[in-house]
Amino acid sequence: MMPRPRWWAVCCLAAWLTAPVSQARLDWSAFEQYQPAARLLRFNTASASTAGTLLIWPEQGQTHYWLPMATYWQQRGWDFIVLQPDPAQQSFAPATEQPTDQQRRWQEQTATRLSDVLAGLESSPPLLVVAQGSAALWYQQLVDSSALPPPQALILLDALPVPSAEQQMLAMSLARSPYPVLDIYSRPDSPLVWHNQQRRRQQGGRQEKTGYYVQRIDGQGMLEKQMASWLVRLGWLPLPPNAPDYLKEKLKE
């Protein structure tokens, strides 16, 4: 039998990653981009120099939006890294005052894992982190405790903790963060979104947080467009050739 071409594996992976949650059963180890020690998929930029690194920490058991984005970011000179989520990120409680020894060990192991990933990055290009669901609170907790260096920018996707203590913890962490934050929701009419947003607005106002933006998405394609347009406003990506004049002037302000 003739070996299947490389594009076939990428297409299959994209199909699995974008399948409904009930069908998304992905064998990460089957792909050449998988790094088992760090448990991640890494797609290096094809250009000689790296413009930035996009590190994605997905939610466990949720539909993956991420792989179809890899080519887009590689073509723009970005390294694209997708972490394999861990079931423990949903089973432990970040806001507990007395974490168990098992939770502490998991947090230490997670911090070491991510530290090793970040240590292998170049120092000058910016780091953009995308945290989906429960990953948002764990990531912010690791940054707040100085277990991880802060990113240059953070994107949250459906970061909607249910317990009130966790809502408050994430709101306070985001309000204190010195980096810009883009808060994206795919279900903006959910009561859970309202409760989380209320807390984030209150804490942001108290801390006079700047660089905090809220957006909604209606589909996978919109997510990538919103990410890219936000980075254009931050000056991390160039304006597209057909950008309107008012946007060019706004970026000069």
C-alpha positions in Angstrom: 0.0 0.0 0.0 1.2 3.5 -0.9 1.9 5.7 2.1 -0.7 8.4 2.6 0.6 11.9 1.9 1.2 14.3 4.8 -1.8 16.5 3.9 -4.1 13.5 4.5 -3.1 13.3 8.1 -3.6 17.0 8.6 -7.1 16.8 7.0 -8.1 13.9 9.2 -6.8 15.7 12.3 -8.8 18.8 11.3 -11.9 16.8 10.8 -11.6 15.1 14.2 -10.8 18.4 16.0 -13.8 20.2 14.5 -16.2 17.2 15.0 -19.0 17.4 17.6 -17.8 16.8 21.2 -19.3 13.3 21.3 -17.3 12.3 18.3 -14.0 14.1 19.2 -11.8 11.2 20.3 -8.4 12.2 19.2 -5.2 10.1 19.4 -2.7 12.9 19.7 0.3 10.5 19.5 -0.7 9.5 15.9 0.7 12.8 14.5 4.2 13.8 13.9 3.7 17.2 15.5 2.9 15.6 18.8 5.5 16.0 21.6 4.8 13.3 24.2 6.9 14.7 27.0 5.1 18.0 27.0 1.8 16.5 25.7 1.2 19.1 23.0 1.0 19.6 19.2 3.5 22.1 17.9 3.5 23.7 14.5 6.6 25.7 13.9 6.6 28.7 11.6 7.9 28.2 8.1 9.7 31.6 8.1 13.3 32.2 9.2 12.3 34.4 12.1 9.5 34.0 14.6 6.9 36.9 14.8 5.3 35.4 17.9 4.0 32.3 19.7 0.4 31.3 20.1 -0.1 28.9 23.0 -3.5 27.4 23.3 -4.7 25.6 26.5 -8.1 24.0 25.5 -10.9 22.8 27.7 -11.2 19.1 28.4 -14.1 17.5 26.5 -14.9 20.5 24.3 -14.9 20.9 20.6 -11.5 21.9 19.3 -11.4 25.1 17.1 -7.7 25.1 17.0 -6.1 22.9 14.3 -7.6 24.7 11.3 -5.9 27.8 12.5 -2.4 26.4 12.4 -1.6 27.1 8.7 -2.9 30.7 9.1 -0.5 31.5 11.9 2.4 29.6 10.4 2.1 31.6 7.2 2.4 34.8 9.3 5.5 33.7 11.1 4.0 32.4 14.3 4.7 29.2 16.2 1.5 27.5 17.0 1.2 25.3 20.1 -1.8 23.4 21.3 -1.6 21.8 24.8 -3.3 18.5 25.4 -5.9 19.2 28.1 -5.9 17.2 31.3 -9.1 15.8 33.0 -7.8 17.1 36.3 -8.3 20.7 35.3 -12.1 20.1 35.7 -12.0 17.8 38.7 -10.0 20.1 41.1 -11.3 23.3 42.6 -9.0 26.3 42.0 -10.6 28.4 44.7 -10.4 25.9 47.5 -8.6 27.3 50.6 -7.2 23.9 51.6 -6.2 22.0 48.4 -5.4 18.3 48.8 -1.9 17.0 48.3 -3.1 15.5 45.0 -4.2 18.9 43.8 -1.0 20.6 44.9 1.1 17.9 43.1 -1.0 18.4 39.9 -0.5 22.1 40.0 3.2 21.7 40.5 3.4 19.2 37.6 1.3 21.5 35.4 3.6 24.5 36.2 6.7 22.5 35.4 5.2 21.3 32.2 4.3 24.8 31.0 7.6 26.3 32.2 9.5 23.7 30.1 7.4 24.7 27.1 7.9 28.4 27.6 11.6 28.0 28.3 12.1 26.6 24.7 10.6 29.8 23.2 12.6 32.7 21.8 12.7 35.6 24.2 11.9 38.5 21.9 8.7 37.5 20.0 5.5 38.1 21.9 3.6 35.3 23.6 -0.2 35.2 23.1 -2.0 32.7 25.3 -5.6 31.4 24.6 -7.3 29.7 27.5 -10.6 27.9 27.0 -13.0 27.1 29.8 -11.5 25.9 33.1 -8.0 26.4 31.7 -8.4 30.1 32.2 -8.5 30.0 36.0 -5.6 27.6 36.3 -3.5 29.6 33.9 -4.2 32.9 35.7 -3.5 31.2 39.1 -0.1 30.0 37.8 0.8 33.4 36.5 -0.4 35.2 39.7 1.7 32.9 41.8 4.8 33.6 39.6 5.0 29.9 38.7 4.8 31.1 35.1 5.9 34.3 33.4 3.0 36.6 32.3 2.0 36.6 28.6 2.1 39.7 26.5 -1.6 39.2 25.8 -4.4 36.8 26.8 -7.5 35.6 25.1 -10.3 33.8 27.0 -12.9 31.6 25.3 -16.0 30.7 27.3 -14.1 31.1 30.6 -17.2 30.6 32.7 -16.6 29.2 36.2 -19.9 28.2 38.0 -19.0 28.5 41.7 -19.2 32.1 43.0 -15.8 31.8 44.6 -14.2 30.9 41.3 -16.0 33.6 39.4 -14.6 36.1 41.9 -11.1 34.7 41.8 -10.9 34.9 38.0 -12.5 38.4 38.0 -9.9 39.7 40.5 -7.0 38.1 38.6 -8.0 39.6 35.3 -8.5 43.0 36.9 -5.0 42.9 38.3 -3.4 41.7 35.1 -1.0 44.2 33.4 -1.5 42.7 29.9 -4.4 43.2 27.5 -7.3 40.6 27.7 -9.8 39.7 25.0 -12.8 37.9 26.6 -14.8 35.9 24.0 -18.2 34.2 24.5 -19.9 31.8 22.1 -23.1 31.8 24.3 -23.5 35.5 25.2 -27.1 35.2 26.4 -26.3 32.5 29.0 -27.1 33.6 32.6 -23.6 32.2 33.5 -22.1 34.7 31.1 -24.0 37.5 32.8 -22.9 36.5 36.3 -19.2 36.2 35.3 -19.3 39.5 33.3 -20.8 41.4 36.3 -18.0 40.3 38.5 -15.3 41.2 35.9 -16.8 44.6 35.3 -16.9 45.4 39.0 -13.4 44.2 39.7 -12.1 45.9 36.5 -13.6 49.2 37.6 -12.1 48.9 41.1 -8.6 48.2 39.7 -9.0 50.6 36.8 -8.2 47.8 34.4 -7.3 49.0 30.9 -7.0 46.9 27.8 -10.0 44.6 28.6 -12.4 43.8 25.7 -15.5 41.6 25.4 -16.6 40.0 22.2 -19.0 37.3 21.0 -18.6 34.7 18.3 -21.2 33.0 16.1 -18.9 30.3 14.6 -15.4 29.0 14.3 -14.4 31.3 11.4 -15.4 34.3 13.4 -13.1 33.3 16.3 -10.0 33.4 14.1 -11.1 36.7 12.5 -11.7 38.3 15.9 -8.3 37.0 17.2 -6.5 38.4 14.2 -8.3 41.8 14.2 -7.6 42.2 17.9 -3.9 41.6 17.2 -4.0 44.2 14.4 -5.3 46.7 16.9 -2.5 45.8 19.3 0.0 46.3 16.5 1.1 42.6 16.5 -0.2 42.0 13.0 0.0 44.3 10.0 -3.2 45.9 8.6 -4.6 44.0 5.6 -4.2 45.7 2.3 -7.9 46.5 2.0 -8.2 48.0 5.5 -10.4 51.2 5.6 -8.8 54.5 6.0 -10.5 55.2 9.4 -8.9 52.1 10.9 -5.4 53.2 9.7 -5.9 56.6 11.3 -7.2 55.0 14.5 -4.1 52.9 14.8 -1.9 56.0 14.6 -3.6 57.6 17.6 
